[in-house]
Amino acid sequence: MCDESKLADWARQTINRRQFGALSGVAALAACAPGESTGSARAATAGLKERGVNFATADGTLDGFFVQPETGSHAAVILWPDIASIREAKRNIARKLAGAGYAVLVVNPYYRDVTGEQFADFAAFIADGGFQKVGPWRGKLDAEAIMRDTTAIVDWLDRQEGVSQAMGIGTQGYCMGGPFTIWAAAAKPARVKAAASFHGGGLVRADNPMSPHALLGKVDASLLIAVAQDDDAKAPADKTTFAAAAKAADVPATVTVYPGDHGWMVPDSPAYDATAAARGEADLKALYAAALA
């Protein structure tokens, strides 16, 4: 998973913040509008509407970024970011998914402590001591907190124009957001019908009754568990433990190791891999097409 040693490795591998920032900016635009020049990024949001949002939860006021097609009624998606939280790379992922016909909410998981964007990109996160800054915020995000948040999020989504209550809700998470998807599905099984974890950490937590794999009996959703190859090398038993738990709970789950390292799905990550990311996006869309209709 994305830990302090991983970030230190990324910092050493990154030539410098300015070069990484330039590269991640180009990657983000390319991911937002594949096949187009970076100068046409504005056209990638044609037909969409987006806004910053905030609403009450049991723990405070949650803020986020909401993007959806301008017309029609669509399945909703809850997007849980990685450790660097809301930023343009995540908004671009949401825009791209909205362009495929979904109403997407990018959640600020740290809303109990701070509002809005804290880091422009992963280069800023690494350079500005992000791991130390978010540590106390992240420490509050246990299963119970995410499940409370999900209850409020689903209630809010179901009251939004353009969100179909007849269709299931999808949820996807990256890095620390991976386990949040399972907790979300367990919190609202009647609404959350698909969950995808990309290079998620902590899906299997030994001797913890709130471990995501231990809660699959409460889930009524199809799952995509996309494992990073370097994470798998460190904990090869986790994938089989999770898959076995899903089978025992009769939860349809695809648990697959992808040919990318931790962070491969995120355009501003030093580990971003365009080929593996395209595969992940295709698998995600197939999951949602099958499970949310």
C-alpha positions as CSV (number, residue, x, y, z in Angstrom):
1,M,0.0,0.0,0.0
2,C,1.0,3.7,-0.1
3,D,3.1,4.1,3.0
4,E,5.9,6.5,4.0
5,S,8.7,4.3,2.6
6,K,6.9,4.1,-0.8
7,L,6.6,7.9,-0.9
8,A,10.3,8.2,-0.1
9,D,11.1,5.9,-3.0
10,W,8.9,8.0,-5.2
11,A,10.6,11.2,-4.1
12,R,14.0,9.7,-5.0
13,Q,12.8,8.5,-8.3
14,T,11.3,11.9,-9.2
15,I,13.9,14.0,-10.9
16,N,12.5,17.1,-9.3
17,R,9.2,18.6,-8.5
18,R,9.1,20.9,-11.5
19,Q,9.7,18.1,-14.0
20,F,7.3,15.7,-12.3
21,G,4.6,18.4,-12.2
22,A,5.0,19.1,-15.9
23,L,4.9,15.4,-16.7
24,S,1.9,14.7,-14.4
25,G,0.0,17.6,-15.9
26,V,0.4,16.2,-19.4
27,A,-0.5,12.8,-18.2
28,A,-3.7,14.1,-16.5
29,L,-4.8,15.8,-19.7
30,A,-4.0,12.7,-21.8
31,A,-6.0,10.6,-19.4
32,C,-8.9,13.0,-19.5
33,A,-9.1,13.0,-23.3
34,P,-7.3,10.1,-24.8
35,G,-6.7,10.4,-28.5
36,E,-6.9,14.2,-28.4
37,S,-4.2,16.8,-28.1
38,T,-3.7,18.4,-24.7
39,G,-5.0,21.6,-26.1
40,S,-8.5,20.1,-26.4
41,A,-8.9,19.3,-22.7
42,R,-11.8,21.8,-22.5
43,A,-13.7,19.8,-25.1
44,A,-13.5,16.7,-22.9
45,T,-16.0,18.3,-20.5
46,A,-18.6,19.2,-23.3
47,G,-22.0,17.9,-22.3
48,L,-21.2,17.8,-18.6
49,K,-22.0,20.0,-15.7
50,E,-19.9,20.2,-12.5
51,R,-19.9,21.9,-9.2
52,G,-18.4,21.9,-5.7
53,V,-20.8,20.6,-3.1
54,N,-21.2,20.3,0.6
55,F,-23.8,18.6,2.8
56,A,-24.3,17.4,6.4
57,T,-23.1,14.1,7.7
58,A,-23.2,12.7,11.2
59,D,-19.7,14.0,11.7
60,G,-19.8,17.4,10.1
61,T,-20.1,18.9,6.7
62,L,-18.7,16.9,3.8
63,D,-17.4,18.7,0.8
64,G,-16.7,17.3,-2.7
65,F,-16.8,17.6,-6.4
66,F,-19.8,16.5,-8.4
67,V,-19.9,16.0,-12.2
68,Q,-22.6,14.5,-14.3
69,P,-24.1,14.6,-17.8
70,E,-26.1,17.7,-18.5
71,T,-29.2,15.8,-19.4
72,G,-30.8,12.5,-18.5
73,S,-30.9,10.3,-15.5
74,H,-27.8,8.2,-14.6
75,A,-26.3,5.8,-12.1
76,A,-24.3,7.5,-9.4
77,V,-20.7,6.8,-8.5
78,I,-18.9,7.5,-5.2
79,L,-15.2,8.1,-5.9
80,W,-12.9,7.8,-2.8
81,P,-9.5,9.4,-3.6
82,D,-6.1,8.2,-2.5
83,I,-4.0,9.7,0.3
84,A,-3.5,13.0,-1.5
85,S,-7.3,13.5,-1.7
86,I,-9.2,15.8,-4.0
87,R,-7.1,17.4,-6.8
88,E,-7.3,17.9,-10.5
89,A,-6.1,14.4,-11.3
90,K,-9.1,13.0,-9.4
91,R,-11.5,15.5,-10.9
92,N,-10.3,14.5,-14.4
93,I,-11.0,10.8,-13.6
94,A,-14.5,11.8,-12.5
95,R,-15.0,13.9,-15.6
96,K,-14.0,11.0,-17.8
97,L,-16.4,8.7,-16.1
98,A,-19.2,11.2,-16.2
99,G,-18.6,11.4,-20.0
100,A,-19.4,7.7,-20.1
101,G,-22.8,8.4,-18.5
102,Y,-22.4,8.5,-14.7
103,A,-23.1,11.1,-12.0
104,V,-19.8,11.1,-10.1
105,L,-19.1,12.5,-6.6
106,V,-15.4,12.8,-5.6
107,V,-15.4,12.8,-1.8
108,N,-13.0,14.8,0.4
109,P,-12.4,12.1,3.0
110,Y,-10.6,14.6,5.3
111,Y,-13.5,16.9,5.7
112,R,-13.5,16.4,9.5
113,D,-10.3,18.4,9.6
114,V,-9.9,20.4,6.3
115,T,-12.0,21.6,3.4
116,G,-11.2,21.2,-0.3
117,E,-7.9,20.6,-2.1
118,Q,-4.8,20.4,0.1
119,F,-2.3,19.3,-2.5
120,A,-2.2,20.2,-6.2
121,D,-0.7,16.9,-7.2
122,F,1.4,14.1,-5.9
123,A,4.6,16.1,-6.5
124,A,3.3,18.7,-4.1
125,F,2.2,16.0,-1.6
126,I,5.8,14.5,-1.6
127,A,7.6,17.8,-1.5
128,D,5.4,19.3,1.2
129,G,5.5,16.4,3.7
130,G,2.0,15.3,2.9
131,F,2.3,12.0,4.7
132,Q,2.9,13.7,8.0
133,K,0.2,16.3,7.4
134,V,-2.6,13.8,6.6
135,G,-1.6,11.2,9.2
136,P,-3.9,12.6,11.9
137,W,-6.7,13.1,9.4
138,R,-6.4,9.7,8.0
139,G,-6.4,8.1,11.4
140,K,-10.0,9.0,11.8
141,L,-11.1,7.1,8.7
142,D,-12.0,3.7,10.2
143,A,-14.8,1.5,9.0
144,E,-17.4,3.0,11.2
145,A,-16.6,6.5,10.0
146,I,-16.7,5.6,6.3
147,M,-20.0,3.7,6.8
148,R,-21.5,6.7,8.5
149,D,-20.3,8.9,5.6
150,T,-21.7,6.5,3.0
151,T,-25.1,6.7,4.6
152,A,-25.1,10.5,4.2
153,I,-23.6,10.4,0.7
154,V,-26.2,7.9,-0.6
155,D,-29.0,10.0,0.9
156,W,-27.6,13.1,-0.8
157,L,-27.0,11.5,-4.2
158,D,-30.6,10.1,-4.2
159,R,-31.9,13.6,-3.9
160,Q,-30.0,15.0,-6.8
161,E,-31.6,15.8,-10.2
162,G,-30.1,13.5,-12.8
163,V,-29.4,10.6,-10.4
164,S,-31.4,7.5,-11.1
165,Q,-32.8,5.8,-8.0
166,A,-33.8,2.9,-10.2
167,M,-30.1,2.1,-10.9
168,G,-27.5,0.9,-8.4
169,I,-24.7,3.1,-7.1
170,G,-21.1,2.3,-7.9
171,T,-18.1,3.1,-5.7
172,Q,-14.4,3.1,-6.6
173,G,-11.4,3.9,-4.5
174,Y,-7.6,4.2,-4.9
175,C,-4.9,3.4,-2.4
176,M,-6.4,4.1,1.1
177,G,-9.8,4.5,-0.7
178,G,-9.8,0.9,-1.7
179,P,-11.2,-0.5,1.5
180,F,-13.6,2.4,1.7
181,T,-15.4,0.9,-1.3
182,I,-16.2,-2.4,0.6
183,W,-17.2,-0.5,3.8
184,A,-19.5,1.6,1.6
185,A,-21.1,-1.4,0.0
186,A,-21.6,-3.0,3.5
187,A,-23.2,0.2,4.8
188,K,-25.8,0.6,2.0
189,P,-26.2,-2.9,0.4
190,A,-29.6,-2.0,-1.0
191,R,-28.1,0.9,-3.1
192,V,-24.4,0.2,-3.6
193,K,-24.2,-2.6,-6.3
194,A,-20.7,-2.3,-7.6
195,A,-17.4,-1.6,-5.8
196,A,-13.9,-1.3,-7.4
197,S,-10.6,-1.1,-5.4
198,F,-7.5,0.0,-7.4
199,H,-4.2,-0.7,-5.6
200,G,-6.1,-0.6,-2.4
201,G,-4.3,-1.1,0.9
202,G,-5.8,-2.8,4.0
203,L,-8.4,-5.0,2.3
204,V,-7.3,-7.9,4.5
205,R,-6.6,-7.0,8.2
206,A,-5.8,-9.9,10.4
207,D,-7.9,-10.4,13.5
208,N,-10.0,-7.3,12.8
209,P,-13.8,-7.9,12.6
210,M,-14.1,-4.7,10.5
211,S,-11.6,-5.8,7.9
212,P,-13.2,-5.4,4.5
213,H,-12.8,-9.1,3.7
214,A,-14.6,-9.9,7.0
215,L,-17.6,-7.8,6.1
216,L,-18.4,-9.3,2.7
217,G,-21.4,-11.1,4.2
218,K,-23.1,-7.7,4.5
219,V,-22.4,-6.8,0.8
220,D,-24.8,-7.2,-2.1
221,A,-22.5,-5.9,-4.9
222,S,-20.2,-7.1,-7.6
223,L,-16.5,-6.4,-6.9
224,L,-13.4,-5.6,-8.8
225,I,-10.3,-5.9,-6.7
226,A,-7.4,-4.6,-8.8
227,V,-4.1,-5.4,-7.1
228,A,-0.8,-3.7,-7.8
229,Q,2.0,-6.1,-8.7
230,D,4.4,-4.7,-6.1
231,D,1.8,-4.8,-3.3
232,D,1.1,-8.4,-4.3
233,A,4.8,-9.2,-4.0
234,K,4.8,-8.0,-0.5
235,A,1.6,-9.7,0.6
236,P,0.8,-12.5,-1.9
237,A,-1.7,-14.2,0.4
238,D,-4.0,-11.2,0.6
239,K,-5.6,-11.8,-2.8
240,T,-6.4,-15.4,-2.1
241,T,-7.7,-14.6,1.4
242,F,-10.0,-11.9,-0.1
243,A,-11.1,-14.1,-3.0
244,A,-11.9,-17.0,-0.6
245,A,-13.9,-14.7,1.7
246,A,-15.9,-13.4,-1.3
247,K,-16.6,-17.0,-2.4
248,A,-17.8,-18.0,1.1
249,A,-20.1,-14.9,1.2
250,D,-21.4,-15.6,-2.3
251,V,-20.2,-12.2,-3.5
252,P,-19.1,-12.0,-7.2
253,A,-15.6,-10.7,-7.1
254,T,-12.8,-10.5,-9.7
255,V,-9.5,-10.3,-7.8
256,T,-6.7,-9.6,-10.3
257,V,-3.0,-8.6,-10.1
258,Y,-2.4,-5.9,-12.7
259,P,0.9,-5.3,-14.5
260,G,1.5,-2.0,-12.7
261,D,2.9,-0.8,-9.4
262,H,1.0,0.9,-6.6
263,G,-0.5,4.1,-8.0
264,W,-0.6,2.9,-11.6
265,M,-4.2,4.2,-12.2
266,V,-3.6,7.8,-11.1
267,P,-2.2,10.2,-13.7
268,D,-0.2,12.4,-11.3
269,S,1.3,9.4,-9.5
270,P,5.0,8.6,-10.2
271,A,3.9,5.0,-10.8
272,Y,1.2,5.9,-13.4
273,D,1.1,3.4,-16.3
274,A,-1.1,4.4,-19.2
275,T,-1.5,0.9,-20.6
276,A,-2.4,-0.7,-17.2
277,A,-4.7,2.3,-16.4
278,A,-6.6,1.8,-19.7
279,R,-7.2,-1.8,-18.8
280,G,-8.4,-0.8,-15.3
281,E,-10.8,1.8,-16.8
282,A,-12.2,-0.8,-19.2
283,D,-12.7,-3.3,-16.4
284,L,-14.4,-0.7,-14.3
285,K,-16.8,0.3,-17.0
286,A,-17.6,-3.3,-17.7
287,L,-18.3,-3.8,-14.0
288,Y,-20.6,-0.8,-13.8
289,A,-22.4,-1.7,-17.1
290,A,-23.2,-5.2,-15.7
291,A,-24.0,-4.3,-12.1
292,L,-25.7,-0.9,-12.1
293,A,-28.3,-1.2,-14.7
